[in-house]
Amino acid sequence: MAKSIHNNIRTLRFHASEMTQADLGERVGLTRQTIAAIEQGKYSPSLETAFKIADVFGVPLDQAFSWS
């Protein structure tokens, strides 16, 4: 079975005063569509982008993304 990257971005956005995908995208330099694709597992972000996303929520990388 192939491993893949999973994320908790939607949950993190919900707990961050229901931050929108557009708001998150603006904070990390991506479009809303790219954030949506990452959340849906259709696109894997670069390591730099993954760290930026985790930083927006103030969580360690492994709370925003996991490898399984």
URBEL-V374372 format. One record per residue. N is the residue number from 0. RES is the residue in one letter. SS is DSSP state (H for helix, E for strand, C for the rest). Layout:
N:RES:SS, N:RES:SS
//
This chain:
0:M:C, 1:A:C, 2:K:C, 3:S:C, 4:I:E, 5:H:E, 6:N:E, 7:N:C, 8:I:H, 9:R:H, 10:T:H, 11:L:H, 12:R:H, 13:F:H, 14:H:H, 15:A:C, 16:S:C, 17:E:C, 18:M:C, 19:T:C, 20:Q:H, 21:A:H, 22:D:H, 23:L:H, 24:G:H, 25:E:H, 26:R:H, 27:V:H, 28:G:C, 29:L:C, 30:T:C, 31:R:H, 32:Q:H, 33:T:H, 34:I:H, 35:A:H, 36:A:H, 37:I:H, 38:E:H, 39:Q:C, 40:G:C, 41:K:C, 42:Y:C, 43:S:C, 44:P:C, 45:S:C, 46:L:H, 47:E:H, 48:T:H, 49:A:H, 50:F:H, 51:K:H, 52:I:H, 53:A:H, 54:D:H, 55:V:H, 56:F:H, 57:G:C, 58:V:C, 59:P:C, 60:L:H, 61:D:H, 62:Q:H, 63:A:H, 64:F:E, 65:S:E, 66:W:E, 67:S:C
//
